[in-house]
Amino acid sequence: MTEANNPRVVVVTGGGNGIGRATATLFAQHGYAVAVWDTSEAAGTETVQAIAAAGGVAVFHRVDVSKAASAVEAATAVRARFGRIDALINNAGIVRDAQLVKVREGKVIAQMSEEQFDAVIQVNLKGVFNCTQSVVPFMIEQRYGRIVSTSSVVGLYGNFGQTNYVAAKAGVIGMTKVWARELGKYGITANAVAPGFIATEMVKSIPEKVMQSMIDHTPVGRVGQPDDIARAYLFLADERSSFINGAVLSVDGGSVTGT
């Protein structure tokens, strides 16, 4: 049974921190009931408690998106609690950066490991597949749904030392375009957001000089904030965005064009 005053229900993966937390909070502020999926119970619960304290409705589910059964169990629980699932924000992701091969004085001294490659593909690519497949049957039944998945500008243009991450993010774009074709007839749209350089916990270790260089090459003159991405998700998840399907929205301050 759908809870009163929450006509729309959104699932946010990786909702415990950073962009995911900003997204969960923003959707709650706009009247959505929010299901926060994360591997960290502490972070996910903290997000849910903050939403509840502000008068919103949110629940936490510990989900390993790389495991299909975990996603299906959580999706079933969300549907049982709220009666529907209207939007899925595929936000969860990890990095395991390394060069394909690292060469010094003409000799290979290191390389990306199989474990590094597989870990990123499992979460960033297969995880998007698993979560989408887990909610789509409910969306088909209700003849309405919004799938919004996180790609990256590097999925469009590549990036040094990120073979695994780029492969996953490019794959997300490909899957999104397939789902736009397959699911549109059921009232379901599928779109991707390609963030640029965003100020999250993941980038706090970047040296100040490198950070400033990135800002200097961003035409709007600043680093992106989690809310910048959250607002893009909200836009694509809106009922009024029904004719946007199979699109990739870059949210990067124009950085890919250089200055």
MARMARMI-155170 format. One record per residue (C-alpha): z, x, y; residue number from 0; residue in three letters. Coordinates in nm, 4 decimals. Example, Ala and Ser with C-alpha at 12.3 -4.5 7.8 and 13.67 -1.06 7.14 Angstrom:
@c3->0.7800, c1->1.2300, c2->-0.4500, nr->0, rest->ALA
@c3->0.7140, c1->1.3670, c2->-0.1060, nr->1, rest->SER
END
This chain:
@c3->0.0000, c1->0.0000, c2->0.0000, nr->0, rest->MET
@c3->-0.1027, c1->0.1465, c2->0.3362, nr->1, rest->THR
@c3->0.1888, c1->0.2168, c2->0.5666, nr->2, rest->GLU
@c3->0.2032, c1->0.0117, c2->0.8859, nr->3, rest->ALA
@c3->0.0666, c1->0.1618, c2->1.2083, nr->4, rest->ASN
@c3->-0.1250, c1->0.4301, c2->1.0164, nr->5, rest->ASN
@c3->-0.4696, c1->0.2866, c2->0.9454, nr->6, rest->PRO
@c3->-0.6164, c1->0.6292, c2->0.8729, nr->7, rest->ARG
@c3->-0.4920, c1->0.8913, c2->0.6278, nr->8, rest->VAL
@c3->-0.5833, c1->1.2592, c2->0.6407, nr->9, rest->VAL
@c3->-0.5263, c1->1.5433, c2->0.3961, nr->10, rest->VAL
@c3->-0.4918, c1->1.8878, c2->0.5551, nr->11, rest->VAL
@c3->-0.5035, c1->2.1842, c2->0.3186, nr->12, rest->THR
@c3->-0.3205, c1->2.4963, c2->0.4280, nr->13, rest->GLY
@c3->-0.1284, c1->2.2672, c2->0.6607, nr->14, rest->GLY
@c3->0.1888, c1->2.4733, c2->0.6689, nr->15, rest->GLY
@c3->0.0854, c1->2.7365, c2->0.9230, nr->16, rest->ASN
@c3->-0.1553, c1->2.8334, c2->1.1976, nr->17, rest->GLY
@c3->-0.4661, c1->2.6195, c2->1.2324, nr->18, rest->ILE
@c3->-0.3488, c1->2.3920, c2->0.9517, nr->19, rest->GLY
@c3->-0.0201, c1->2.3129, c2->1.1226, nr->20, rest->ARG
@c3->-0.1923, c1->2.2548, c2->1.4561, nr->21, rest->ALA
@c3->-0.4367, c1->2.0228, c2->1.2792, nr->22, rest->THR
@c3->-0.1689, c1->1.8226, c2->1.0990, nr->23, rest->ALA
@c3->0.0241, c1->1.7836, c2->1.4242, nr->24, rest->THR
@c3->-0.2800, c1->1.6755, c2->1.6258, nr->25, rest->LEU
@c3->-0.3906, c1->1.4173, c2->1.3700, nr->26, rest->PHE
@c3->-0.0389, c1->1.2740, c2->1.3579, nr->27, rest->ALA
@c3->-0.0407, c1->1.2454, c2->1.7370, nr->28, rest->GLN
@c3->-0.3583, c1->1.0393, c2->1.7068, nr->29, rest->HIS
@c3->-0.2027, c1->0.7926, c2->1.4649, nr->30, rest->GLY
@c3->-0.3014, c1->0.9365, c2->1.1288, nr->31, rest->TYR
@c3->-0.0676, c1->0.9524, c2->0.8331, nr->32, rest->ALA
@c3->-0.0867, c1->1.3171, c2->0.7291, nr->33, rest->VAL
@c3->-0.0656, c1->1.4707, c2->0.3831, nr->34, rest->ALA
@c3->0.0098, c1->1.8412, c2->0.4182, nr->35, rest->VAL
@c3->-0.1090, c1->2.0481, c2->0.1216, nr->36, rest->TRP
@c3->0.0102, c1->2.4071, c2->0.1005, nr->37, rest->ASP
@c3->0.1348, c1->2.6635, c2->-0.1491, nr->38, rest->THR
@c3->0.4399, c1->2.7294, c2->0.0689, nr->39, rest->SER
@c3->0.6965, c1->2.4545, c2->0.0344, nr->40, rest->GLU
@c3->0.9012, c1->2.5958, c2->0.3226, nr->41, rest->ALA
@c3->0.6105, c1->2.6045, c2->0.5671, nr->42, rest->ALA
@c3->0.4696, c1->2.2712, c2->0.4556, nr->43, rest->GLY
@c3->0.8046, c1->2.0974, c2->0.4754, nr->44, rest->THR
@c3->0.8640, c1->2.2408, c2->0.8221, nr->45, rest->GLU
@c3->0.5335, c1->2.0946, c2->0.9405, nr->46, rest->THR
@c3->0.6184, c1->1.7546, c2->0.7951, nr->47, rest->VAL
@c3->0.9645, c1->1.7557, c2->0.9498, nr->48, rest->GLN
@c3->0.8226, c1->1.8429, c2->1.2918, nr->49, rest->ALA
@c3->0.5754, c1->1.5559, c2->1.2685, nr->50, rest->ILE
@c3->0.8470, c1->1.3140, c2->1.1606, nr->51, rest->ALA
@c3->1.0728, c1->1.4273, c2->1.4454, nr->52, rest->ALA
@c3->0.7940, c1->1.3391, c2->1.6878, nr->53, rest->ALA
@c3->0.7616, c1->0.9914, c2->1.5376, nr->54, rest->GLY
@c3->0.4693, c1->1.0557, c2->1.3070, nr->55, rest->GLY
@c3->0.4206, c1->0.9970, c2->0.9354, nr->56, rest->VAL
@c3->0.3658, c1->1.2931, c2->0.7038, nr->57, rest->ALA
@c3->0.4249, c1->1.3998, c2->0.3454, nr->58, rest->VAL
@c3->0.4128, c1->1.7400, c2->0.1786, nr->59, rest->PHE
@c3->0.2540, c1->1.8306, c2->-0.1536, nr->60, rest->HIS
@c3->0.2660, c1->2.1787, c2->-0.3016, nr->61, rest->ARG
@c3->-0.0954, c1->2.2397, c2->-0.3960, nr->62, rest->VAL
@c3->-0.2810, c1->2.5416, c2->-0.5270, nr->63, rest->ASP
@c3->-0.6329, c1->2.4513, c2->-0.4161, nr->64, rest->VAL
@c3->-0.7848, c1->2.6988, c2->-0.6614, nr->65, rest->SER
@c3->-0.6612, c1->2.4752, c2->-0.9459, nr->66, rest->LYS
@c3->-0.8516, c1->2.1498, c2->-0.9909, nr->67, rest->ALA
@c3->-0.5601, c1->1.9778, c2->-1.1641, nr->68, rest->ALA
@c3->-0.3291, c1->2.0570, c2->-0.8725, nr->69, rest->SER
@c3->-0.5696, c1->1.8979, c2->-0.6244, nr->70, rest->ALA
@c3->-0.6261, c1->1.5891, c2->-0.8396, nr->71, rest->VAL
@c3->-0.2524, c1->1.5352, c2->-0.8852, nr->72, rest->GLU
@c3->-0.1893, c1->1.5555, c2->-0.5113, nr->73, rest->ALA
@c3->-0.4854, c1->1.3338, c2->-0.4191, nr->74, rest->ALA
@c3->-0.3685, c1->1.0701, c2->-0.6646, nr->75, rest->THR
@c3->-0.0193, c1->1.0818, c2->-0.5147, nr->76, rest->ALA
@c3->-0.1522, c1->1.0455, c2->-0.1593, nr->77, rest->VAL
@c3->-0.3641, c1->0.7482, c2->-0.2611, nr->78, rest->ARG
@c3->-0.0661, c1->0.5882, c2->-0.4353, nr->79, rest->ALA
@c3->0.1523, c1->0.6372, c2->-0.1277, nr->80, rest->ARG
@c3->-0.0852, c1->0.5261, c2->0.1453, nr->81, rest->PHE
@c3->-0.3496, c1->0.3211, c2->-0.0333, nr->82, rest->GLY
@c3->-0.6428, c1->0.5301, c2->0.0890, nr->83, rest->ARG
@c3->-0.7661, c1->0.8740, c2->0.1945, nr->84, rest->ILE
@c3->-0.9921, c1->0.8690, c2->0.4982, nr->85, rest->ASP
@c3->-1.0375, c1->1.2351, c2->0.5858, nr->86, rest->ALA
@c3->-1.0041, c1->1.5715, c2->0.4165, nr->87, rest->LEU
@c3->-0.9698, c1->1.8875, c2->0.6234, nr->88, rest->ILE
@c3->-1.0498, c1->2.1812, c2->0.3938, nr->89, rest->ASN
@c3->-0.8606, c1->2.4412, c2->0.5952, nr->90, rest->ASN
@c3->-0.6825, c1->2.6591, c2->0.3355, nr->91, rest->ALA
@c3->-0.8055, c1->3.0162, c2->0.3123, nr->92, rest->GLY
@c3->-0.7111, c1->3.3788, c2->0.2479, nr->93, rest->ILE
@c3->-0.8549, c1->3.7235, c2->0.3185, nr->94, rest->VAL
@c3->-0.8732, c1->4.0321, c2->0.0964, nr->95, rest->ARG
@c3->-1.0905, c1->4.2652, c2->0.3022, nr->96, rest->ASP
@c3->-1.2573, c1->4.5790, c2->0.1696, nr->97, rest->ALA
@c3->-1.5955, c1->4.7453, c2->0.1827, nr->98, rest->GLN
@c3->-1.8399, c1->4.6901, c2->-0.1009, nr->99, rest->LEU
@c3->-1.8248, c1->5.0680, c2->-0.1421, nr->100, rest->VAL
@c3->-1.6488, c1->5.3142, c2->0.0869, nr->101, rest->LYS
@c3->-1.8277, c1->5.6453, c2->0.1187, nr->102, rest->VAL
@c3->-1.6997, c1->5.9789, c2->0.2445, nr->103, rest->ARG
@c3->-1.9133, c1->6.2928, c2->0.2524, nr->104, rest->GLU
@c3->-2.1748, c1->6.1214, c2->0.0402, nr->105, rest->GLY
@c3->-1.9348, c1->6.0140, c2->-0.2327, nr->106, rest->LYS
@c3->-1.7916, c1->5.6721, c2->-0.3149, nr->107, rest->VAL
@c3->-1.4141, c1->5.6944, c2->-0.2739, nr->108, rest->ILE
@c3->-1.3212, c1->5.3247, c2->-0.2930, nr->109, rest->ALA
@c3->-1.4703, c1->4.9782, c2->-0.3381, nr->110, rest->GLN
@c3->-1.3859, c1->4.6107, c2->-0.3266, nr->111, rest->MET
@c3->-1.2066, c1->4.5253, c2->-0.6483, nr->112, rest->SER
@c3->-1.2967, c1->4.2410, c2->-0.8794, nr->113, rest->GLU
@c3->-0.9516, c1->4.0945, c2->-0.8099, nr->114, rest->GLU
@c3->-1.0113, c1->4.0978, c2->-0.4332, nr->115, rest->GLN
@c3->-1.3475, c1->3.9305, c2->-0.4714, nr->116, rest->PHE
@c3->-1.2297, c1->3.6665, c2->-0.7171, nr->117, rest->ASP
@c3->-0.9141, c1->3.5737, c2->-0.5243, nr->118, rest->ALA
@c3->-1.1062, c1->3.4872, c2->-0.2081, nr->119, rest->VAL
@c3->-1.3800, c1->3.2988, c2->-0.3919, nr->120, rest->ILE
@c3->-1.1208, c1->3.0994, c2->-0.5877, nr->121, rest->GLN
@c3->-0.9348, c1->2.9811, c2->-0.2771, nr->122, rest->VAL
@c3->-1.1976, c1->2.9744, c2->-0.0030, nr->123, rest->ASN
@c3->-1.4909, c1->2.8402, c2->-0.2020, nr->124, rest->LEU
@c3->-1.3729, c1->2.6852, c2->-0.5257, nr->125, rest->LYS
@c3->-1.0695, c1->2.5445, c2->-0.3454, nr->126, rest->GLY
@c3->-1.2970, c1->2.3517, c2->-0.1098, nr->127, rest->VAL
@c3->-1.4909, c1->2.2210, c2->-0.4089, nr->128, rest->PHE
@c3->-1.1740, c1->2.1198, c2->-0.5948, nr->129, rest->ASN
@c3->-1.0140, c1->1.9366, c2->-0.3043, nr->130, rest->CYS
@c3->-1.3322, c1->1.7563, c2->-0.2078, nr->131, rest->THR
@c3->-1.3986, c1->1.6455, c2->-0.5637, nr->132, rest->GLN
@c3->-1.0407, c1->1.5189, c2->-0.5900, nr->133, rest->SER
@c3->-1.0613, c1->1.2830, c2->-0.2900, nr->134, rest->VAL
@c3->-1.4247, c1->1.1697, c2->-0.2954, nr->135, rest->VAL
@c3->-1.3817, c1->0.9047, c2->-0.5688, nr->136, rest->PRO
@c3->-1.1295, c1->0.7248, c2->-0.3468, nr->137, rest->PHE
@c3->-1.3620, c1->0.7525, c2->-0.0475, nr->138, rest->MET
@c3->-1.6537, c1->0.6136, c2->-0.2478, nr->139, rest->ILE
@c3->-1.4408, c1->0.3187, c2->-0.3542, nr->140, rest->GLU
@c3->-1.3499, c1->0.2368, c2->0.0071, nr->141, rest->GLN
@c3->-1.7035, c1->0.3174, c2->0.1331, nr->142, rest->ARG
@c3->-1.5704, c1->0.5484, c2->0.4011, nr->143, rest->TYR
@c3->-1.4711, c1->0.9115, c2->0.4332, nr->144, rest->GLY
@c3->-1.4874, c1->1.2296, c2->0.6349, nr->145, rest->ARG
@c3->-1.5072, c1->1.5733, c2->0.4720, nr->146, rest->ILE
@c3->-1.4548, c1->1.8576, c2->0.7190, nr->147, rest->VAL
@c3->-1.4553, c1->2.2088, c2->0.5754, nr->148, rest->SER
@c3->-1.3739, c1->2.5432, c2->0.7330, nr->149, rest->THR
@c3->-1.6507, c1->2.7988, c2->0.7312, nr->150, rest->SER
@c3->-1.6601, c1->3.0861, c2->0.9806, nr->151, rest->SER
@c3->-1.9001, c1->3.2535, c2->1.2195, nr->152, rest->VAL
@c3->-1.9070, c1->3.5376, c2->0.9666, nr->153, rest->VAL
@c3->-2.0509, c1->3.2908, c2->0.7160, nr->154, rest->GLY
@c3->-2.3444, c1->3.2590, c2->0.9534, nr->155, rest->LEU
@c3->-2.3839, c1->3.6208, c2->1.0631, nr->156, rest->TYR
@c3->-2.1967, c1->3.8420, c2->0.8140, nr->157, rest->GLY
@c3->-1.9185, c1->4.0887, c2->0.8868, nr->158, rest->ASN
@c3->-1.8374, c1->4.4457, c2->0.7891, nr->159, rest->PHE
@c3->-1.5853, c1->4.4741, c2->0.5051, nr->160, rest->GLY
@c3->-1.5862, c1->4.1053, c2->0.4113, nr->161, rest->GLN
@c3->-1.8329, c1->4.0578, c2->0.1259, nr->162, rest->THR
@c3->-1.5981, c1->3.8149, c2->-0.0498, nr->163, rest->ASN
@c3->-1.4976, c1->3.6185, c2->0.2607, nr->164, rest->TYR
@c3->-1.8529, c1->3.5914, c2->0.3915, nr->165, rest->VAL
@c3->-1.9837, c1->3.4831, c2->0.0515, nr->166, rest->ALA
@c3->-1.7213, c1->3.2077, c2->0.0364, nr->167, rest->ALA
@c3->-1.7754, c1->3.0881, c2->0.3923, nr->168, rest->LYS
@c3->-2.1538, c1->3.0862, c2->0.3539, nr->169, rest->ALA
@c3->-2.1046, c1->2.8941, c2->0.0305, nr->170, rest->GLY
@c3->-1.8970, c1->2.6331, c2->0.2128, nr->171, rest->VAL
@c3->-2.1904, c1->2.5711, c2->0.4452, nr->172, rest->ILE
@c3->-2.4228, c1->2.5279, c2->0.1493, nr->173, rest->GLY
@c3->-2.1900, c1->2.2858, c2->-0.0296, nr->174, rest->MET
@c3->-2.1436, c1->2.0886, c2->0.2920, nr->175, rest->THR
@c3->-2.5170, c1->2.0340, c2->0.3242, nr->176, rest->LYS
@c3->-2.5390, c1->1.9194, c2->-0.0377, nr->177, rest->VAL
@c3->-2.2514, c1->1.6742, c2->0.0049, nr->178, rest->TRP
@c3->-2.4043, c1->1.5364, c2->0.3242, nr->179, rest->ALA
@c3->-2.7074, c1->1.4396, c2->0.1160, nr->180, rest->ARG
@c3->-2.5167, c1->1.3132, c2->-0.1848, nr->181, rest->GLU
@c3->-2.2393, c1->1.1166, c2->-0.0149, nr->182, rest->LEU
@c3->-2.3926, c1->0.9750, c2->0.3024, nr->183, rest->GLY
@c3->-2.4970, c1->0.6518, c2->0.1281, nr->184, rest->LYS
@c3->-2.1297, c1->0.5795, c2->0.0581, nr->185, rest->TYR
@c3->-2.0275, c1->0.6023, c2->0.4234, nr->186, rest->GLY
@c3->-1.8974, c1->0.9566, c2->0.3755, nr->187, rest->ILE
@c3->-1.9984, c1->1.2407, c2->0.6048, nr->188, rest->THR
@c3->-1.9594, c1->1.6104, c2->0.5318, nr->189, rest->ALA
@c3->-1.9519, c1->1.8703, c2->0.8069, nr->190, rest->ASN
@c3->-1.8279, c1->2.2256, c2->0.8576, nr->191, rest->ALA
@c3->-1.6556, c1->2.4052, c2->1.1420, nr->192, rest->VAL
@c3->-1.7264, c1->2.7747, c2->1.1955, nr->193, rest->ALA
@c3->-1.4351, c1->2.9260, c2->1.3925, nr->194, rest->PRO
@c3->-1.4706, c1->3.2518, c2->1.5776, nr->195, rest->GLY
@c3->-1.1786, c1->3.4826, c2->1.6575, nr->196, rest->PHE
@c3->-0.8635, c1->3.2661, c2->1.6530, nr->197, rest->ILE
@c3->-0.5082, c1->3.3750, c2->1.7387, nr->198, rest->ALA
@c3->-0.3170, c1->3.3111, c2->1.4177, nr->199, rest->THR
@c3->-0.0558, c1->3.5032, c2->1.2180, nr->200, rest->GLU
@c3->-0.3417, c1->3.6630, c2->1.0280, nr->201, rest->MET
@c3->-0.4629, c1->3.8553, c2->1.3339, nr->202, rest->VAL
@c3->-0.1308, c1->3.9679, c2->1.4812, nr->203, rest->LYS
@c3->-0.1626, c1->4.3058, c2->1.3108, nr->204, rest->SER
@c3->-0.4911, c1->4.3837, c2->1.4883, nr->205, rest->ILE
@c3->-0.4507, c1->4.6740, c2->1.7342, nr->206, rest->PRO
@c3->-0.4398, c1->4.5729, c2->2.1004, nr->207, rest->GLU
@c3->-0.7513, c1->4.7799, c2->2.1798, nr->208, rest->LYS
@c3->-0.9519, c1->4.5976, c2->1.9127, nr->209, rest->VAL
@c3->-0.8178, c1->4.2620, c2->2.0317, nr->210, rest->MET
@c3->-0.9249, c1->4.3346, c2->2.3882, nr->211, rest->GLN
@c3->-1.2702, c1->4.4378, c2->2.2709, nr->212, rest->SER
@c3->-1.3112, c1->4.1040, c2->2.0960, nr->213, rest->MET
@c3->-1.2029, c1->3.9197, c2->2.4102, nr->214, rest->ILE
@c3->-1.4456, c1->4.1240, c2->2.6193, nr->215, rest->ASP
@c3->-1.7289, c1->4.0120, c2->2.3914, nr->216, rest->HIS
@c3->-1.6340, c1->3.6449, c2->2.4134, nr->217, rest->THR
@c3->-1.8103, c1->3.4795, c2->2.7065, nr->218, rest->PRO
@c3->-1.5249, c1->3.2362, c2->2.7802, nr->219, rest->VAL
@c3->-1.2924, c1->3.5356, c2->2.8176, nr->220, rest->GLY
@c3->-1.0160, c1->3.4528, c2->2.5757, nr->221, rest->ARG
@c3->-0.9168, c1->3.4369, c2->2.2114, nr->222, rest->VAL
@c3->-0.9418, c1->3.0979, c2->2.0466, nr->223, rest->GLY
@c3->-0.6247, c1->2.9019, c2->1.9764, nr->224, rest->GLN
@c3->-0.5425, c1->2.6929, c2->1.6674, nr->225, rest->PRO
@c3->-0.5667, c1->2.3773, c2->1.8780, nr->226, rest->ASP
@c3->-0.9285, c1->2.4623, c2->1.9634, nr->227, rest->ASP
@c3->-1.0175, c1->2.4317, c2->1.5958, nr->228, rest->ILE
@c3->-0.7906, c1->2.1335, c2->1.5350, nr->229, rest->ALA
@c3->-0.9691, c1->1.9380, c2->1.8083, nr->230, rest->ARG
@c3->-1.3055, c1->2.0119, c2->1.6444, nr->231, rest->ALA
@c3->-1.1702, c1->1.8816, c2->1.3134, nr->232, rest->TYR
@c3->-1.0419, c1->1.5668, c2->1.4844, nr->233, rest->LEU
@c3->-1.3787, c1->1.5051, c2->1.6486, nr->234, rest->PHE
@c3->-1.5713, c1->1.5319, c2->1.3212, nr->235, rest->LEU
@c3->-1.3150, c1->1.3159, c2->1.1379, nr->236, rest->ALA
@c3->-1.3430, c1->1.0335, c2->1.3901, nr->237, rest->ASP
@c3->-1.5060, c1->0.7045, c2->1.2947, nr->238, rest->GLU
@c3->-1.7381, c1->0.7406, c2->1.5934, nr->239, rest->ARG
@c3->-1.8840, c1->1.0646, c2->1.4536, nr->240, rest->SER
@c3->-2.0597, c1->0.8727, c2->1.1784, nr->241, rest->SER
@c3->-2.4091, c1->1.0055, c2->1.2617, nr->242, rest->PHE
@c3->-2.3026, c1->1.3698, c2->1.2447, nr->243, rest->ILE
@c3->-2.3642, c1->1.4761, c2->0.8864, nr->244, rest->ASN
@c3->-2.4397, c1->1.8136, c2->0.7307, nr->245, rest->GLY
@c3->-2.3712, c1->1.9936, c2->1.0589, nr->246, rest->ALA
@c3->-2.2054, c1->2.3292, c2->1.1217, nr->247, rest->VAL
@c3->-2.0090, c1->2.3330, c2->1.4473, nr->248, rest->LEU
@c3->-1.9397, c1->2.6826, c2->1.5808, nr->249, rest->SER
@c3->-1.6142, c1->2.7035, c2->1.7764, nr->250, rest->VAL
@c3->-1.6203, c1->3.0639, c2->1.8957, nr->251, rest->ASP
@c3->-1.6295, c1->3.0729, c2->2.2742, nr->252, rest->GLY
@c3->-1.9906, c1->3.1860, c2->2.2508, nr->253, rest->GLY
@c3->-1.8902, c1->3.5175, c2->2.0956, nr->254, rest->SER
@c3->-2.1751, c1->3.5297, c2->1.8455, nr->255, rest->VAL
@c3->-2.4214, c1->3.5473, c2->2.1319, nr->256, rest->THR
@c3->-2.2554, c1->3.8542, c2->2.2854, nr->257, rest->GLY
@c3->-2.2150, c1->3.9118, c2->2.6600, nr->258, rest->THR
END
